[in-house]
Amino acid sequence: MVKNKTKSLILFILCFLISFTYFPINCNASSAYTKKVRVGYYENEVFEDGASDNAVKSGYAYEYYRKLSEYTGWEYEYVYGDFSEIYQMLLKGEVDFVAGLAYTSERSSIILFPEKSMGSEKYSFVKHDFDKDITIDPRSFNGKTIGVLDSAIYDILNNYISNHRINAQIITYTDYSTLLNAFDKKQIDILAAENDGIYDRRHAEYLFSFGESDYYIGVCPGKPYLLKELNDAQEQLSFEEPNYVATLRNKYYPVTLSSRAYSKVEKDWINSHQTITVGYLNNYLPYSGTDKDGHVTGMICELVPALFKELNIPDIVVRYVGYDSYDELIKGLTSDEVDIAFPVGGGLYYSEEDGIYLSNPLVSSLTDLIYRVDFLGTPVSDFAVNKNNKMQYYYVKTHFPEASISYYSSIEECLNAVVKGEVSFTTLNGIRTNTFLKKNDYRNLSFRQLSFSDDRCIGVKIGNEGLLKLINRGVHVVGDEYIQNLSYKYMDAMSAYTFKDFINDHFFGVFIIIVVLLSAIIALSVRDINRTRRRIKEKESEKLDIQKTSFEKTNFLSNYSENLRFYINATEGLVDLIKHSNSKEETIVFVDRIDICAKCLSNIVNDVLDLSRIESGQVLLENTPVNIYEIIKDVRTVTSESMEEKKHIISVNYRNIKHPDVLTDRIRLTQVLINILTNAIEYTPAEGLLVMNVEEITSYDPEKARFMFQIKDNGPGMSMDIINSIFDPYAKERANFKNFHTIGFGLAICKKIVDMMEGTIDVFSIEGKGSEFTVEVPLLINTKSKARSNENEAEIDSYNFSGKRVLVLEDSLPNQLFVSKIMKKVGFEIQIALDEFEAYEKIKAAHSDYFDLVLMNSDVYNNGDNELSKRLKMIDDPAKADTPIIPFTNDTPSLMKNISELLNT
């Protein structure tokens, strides 16, 4: 028996395991499981907005996609393009879904269509409102141009044109943006468009509809499983939310092209009225009221003008009449004292009793039941009702028909009656509750929200259906959001809250505030005293800073003078030695030393002038095509002689150079690198090792390449005092620089140039081990560099100025070399002058017509005080006096052209 039971148990377990193996149990997947679906997304006003990466997406189709995802778990991958591109992608299987496709028999053979549409669309004609030749008669379309999207609407338009024998030119467009832009620019006479979504073109006038069709989500051919999922999702959506499509349509298309096509009764009313008189309740904010000056206020004062403005009837004059009670308001409406009344309510039955139509609701809010916080009475039985507000009476009688009613003259009296226990309840319109109950008089009242909403409408006398239709149309056009914002705007003015009310409600708080204010006044007085003392100390500190700065500048002038005096004395001594020397060899040695002194003096003066120009804003950077490798070549050429004299070895390394061709100021960038490298050569002992690294580093601007230039040496290094002041031209630590043939302005100039280039310059140094300077600058990438460079070279090579002489006025050695290189290439004989006075002396000493032109540093030329030109005018020789002077710029082709035109003239 036991054995049989054991066998049975084993057999049962085996069967259970086999059932898992061959008959797997279906179970729900994890909520995290998603399926990727590629959506073809094209820009279409209101329907699909945001058709690009990182753009915020919205629109009818986008929201519909998101809703379907709630049923399917789809995760969307959006693929962008215009309509034609996206449609071709669908046919090729590159996207899975495309929204907004009309069903045609041709399409049904190549695209999968679901059973349910995602919406329906009418197609209409639109013209410019100023075009009087085009009317609702299709024959007026003859000879006109009609713009249409290249989609299913084209076929419907073509059939209409053919059936009505219209001789018009049809122009197709691949996307709605281009189509609407062409209409706005008056490139087409008539727009054939979907009826929805073109409402913001006020210059357009609706003509009539010429066709309609349903539109679907088209599914990629070859993916029937996606079609099945789509059909299931749409079916479930239709079952659970049968009004979803209508709600979505109303949200995105509250206004259509046909919304301005008025009916006959509407047109009759518009044609017979230039004014409209509005009746309103005097004390019913935020809906309506009268301010202390007797003017209408509340939503009504803005709402009615907005309605008629949106209906393109902005010239109608709006007048207002205020009433103290609802009965008086209704009487004024039915006796034709006013055309419309606001607010009205009570539902269809009571409005019929009053003899009025109710417009579509402007505001629907839940009503609050007001009672005392300690109320423990029976269920709702007795109410206080404002006898001047019949809408409150209608609400209570509709929803609490068995309750007894006590009448009071205002809502405040109703609330006071509840506070005193005269009645158990009253009601407040939901958006008015908080403002009333925040008053201290009603602190013992509480409320709960009732489940019945209360509509506030515009009332129109029965029989005036034309005006009612206009009002309903206007309410639809302005939309719920505008009306809701109006109600919030006037909510704060619902009840007057005086200063006396505030004091009564918050006496203890006001007392505390007064004490705090007095304490604050005392504290502020003490603070002002301390602040005055602190300012005195700050002024004393500023005085010390000024004195320090003055001392530093005095120290700078002292160093400057000492350097000048040293080289001037040395020069005078050498000249004296030459006078008394009888040896030619000694004279040559003395002249060489004088030449060295002259160059040192020139460097000192040039640095001071260069720094002065930069600080005064006279130096402007130019952006011209350059090559990084050529700049480094120029730097090495200029410093090669000094390098050879000291037997230095230099290693130049290039790293990650992806954009060697850039746009920058070649002269200034070269000047920075030469200054730094010259310092390294100067301070590094003989047979030293120098390293220059040139690297293109990461740039976050796609239009710019960021370059890092590192110059290292194994010289003596620098102390922290010198490092901290190395870019300060006036620092006292400059006195610690030995054997340096300037007064230390070179690095200060480098810093200012790099700052102008929006770059950085840093220094790292260890005493006894060497120094490292790092310059980082962002440079514009020259995308046309090679072609432009070849053009420039070819253009420069086309010039030949052989036999011509040019005097180059330039005080910077790198600039001299750069200019000389170009001028020699085109055949010029060159002489150099360091300043305007030297240039004048050279021209004056030369024979007539010796120099054909003067090429001047652009900074000096643009200074506005051309001393050389003034002096030349004083020379008696006309040829010398008229020697042409032009500025040198980095734009070599333009420079050559200017020179050619000048010399040929």
Sequence and secondary structure as in RCSB ss.txt:
>XXXX:A:sequence
MVKNKTKSLILFILCFLISFTYFPINCNASSAYTKKVRVGYYENEVFEDGASDNAVKSGYAYEYYRKLSEYTGWE
YEYVYGDFSEIYQMLLKGEVDFVAGLAYTSERSSIILFPEKSMGSEKYSFVKHDFDKDITIDPRSFNGKTIGVLD
SAIYDILNNYISNHRINAQIITYTDYSTLLNAFDKKQIDILAAENDGIYDRRHAEYLFSFGESDYYIGVCPGKPY
LLKELNDAQEQLSFEEPNYVATLRNKYYPVTLSSRAYSKVEKDWINSHQTITVGYLNNYLPYSGTDKDGHVTGMI
CELVPALFKELNIPDIVVRYVGYDSYDELIKGLTSDEVDIAFPVGGGLYYSEEDGIYLSNPLVSSLTDLIYRVDF
LGTPVSDFAVNKNNKMQYYYVKTHFPEASISYYSSIEECLNAVVKGEVSFTTLNGIRTNTFLKKNDYRNLSFRQL
SFSDDRCIGVKIGNEGLLKLINRGVHVVGDEYIQNLSYKYMDAMSAYTFKDFINDHFFGVFIIIVVLLSAIIALS
VRDINRTRRRIKEKESEKLDIQKTSFEKTNFLSNYSENLRFYINATEGLVDLIKHSNSKEETIVFVDRIDICAKC
LSNIVNDVLDLSRIESGQVLLENTPVNIYEIIKDVRTVTSESMEEKKHIISVNYRNIKHPDVLTDRIRLTQVLIN
ILTNAIEYTPAEGLLVMNVEEITSYDPEKARFMFQIKDNGPGMSMDIINSIFDPYAKERANFKNFHTIGFGLAIC
KKIVDMMEGTIDVFSIEGKGSEFTVEVPLLINTKSKARSNENEAEIDSYNFSGKRVLVLEDSLPNQLFVSKIMKK
VGFEIQIALDEFEAYEKIKAAHSDYFDLVLMNSDVYNNGDNELSKRLKMIDDPAKADTPIIPFTNDTPSLMKNIS
ELLNT
>XXXX:A:secstr
 HHHHHHHHHHHHHHHHHHHHHS       TT  EEEEEEE  BTTTBB  STT   BSHHHHHHHHHHHHH EE
EEEEE  HHHHHHHHHHTS SEEEEEE  HHHHTTSB  SS SEEEEEEEEEETT  S  SSGGGGTT EEEEES
SHHHHHHHHHHHHTT   EEEEESSHHHHHHHHHTTSSSEEEEESBS TT TTEEEEEEEEEEEEEEEE TT HH
HHHHHHHHHHHHHHH TTHHHHHHHHH SSBGGGG   HHHHHHHHH SEEEEEEETEETTTEEE TTS EESHH
HHHHHHHHHHTT TT EEEEEEESSHHHHHHHHHTTS SEEEEE SHHHHHHHHTEEE S SEEEEEEEEEETT 
   SS EEEEETT HHHHHHHHHH TT EEEEESSHHHHHHHHHHTSSSBEEEEGGGHHHHHTSGGGTTEEEEEE
EEEEEEEEEEETT HHHHHHHHHHHHHHHHHHHHHHHHHTGGGSS   HHHHHHHTHHHHHHHHHHHHHHHHHHH
HHHHHHHHHHHHHHHHHHHHHHHHHHHHHHHHHHHHHHHHHHHHHHHHHHHHHHT   HHHHHHHHHHHHHHHHH
HHHHHHHHHHHHHHHTT      EEEEHHHHHHHHHHHHHHHHHHTT EEEEEEES S  EEEE HHHHHHHHHH
HHHHHHHHS TT EEEEEEEEE  SSTTEEEEEEEEEE S    HHHHHTTT TT GGGGG  S SS S HHHHH
HHHHHHTT EEEEEEETTTEEEEEEEEEEEE TTHHHHHHHHHHHHHT   TT EEEEE   HHHHHHHHHHHHH
TT EEEEESSHHHHHHHHHHS TT  SEEEEEHHHHTTS  HHHHHHHT S HHHHT  EEEE S HHHHHHHHH
HHHH 
